[in-house]
Amino acid sequence: VGETERSLGKKLTTMDLKRLANLRHEVGLPADVIFLLVRHCVEEQERRFGPGRRPTVGAIEKEGYYWAKRGLFDQESAARYLRTVARRREQSVQYMAALHMGDRRPVEAEEKYIAQWMDWGFSPEMVALAYEKTVLKKQGMDWRYLNGILRRWHENGWHTPEEVQQGDAGKPAQPSPKPDKPDQDNSRMEKYMKW
């Protein structure tokens, strides 16, 4: 409790203590893992919002449930997870560069997309290719559209530029749009001329 109070920079309330005890007794996280969790949450909060910013105990509790869901019930698995988080954070810089987002840190929603793409096995080069297709189609960046491209590629097993090129070349040709009926063309033209 003392170390947690020092990490959070405040005296824990009764409700805070109940929430932390819940992680121990109901969720099953050992005390040493809870302390790793607290330190991780403090570091993440400072990384996102600057020095001196501290997470709420509610945010720590929420992250604790996430850790339990991932099976992080011992120091070894928790430390392995934290190394993965740190590695992904470092790599996300390359993904942001591939998306022409400069050197800013990704926001939380962007981090989730990037983490998913890493899980799917896409390199920054592949994300850059999907970005190019997105911009050509949407005339700008659209995270959901770009994610849809990468999801389709992943489902098709295309994880390299060559696989995408071969896969796209093997697709049946898209049917050309049917021309409108002549009377529809005339009505559209009349509307246009009225402007």
Summary of the structure (lengths in Angstrom):
residues: 195
radius of gyration: 24.6
end to end distance: 72.7
largest distance: 80.4
contacts: 489
relative contact order: 0.06
helix: 72%
strand: 0%
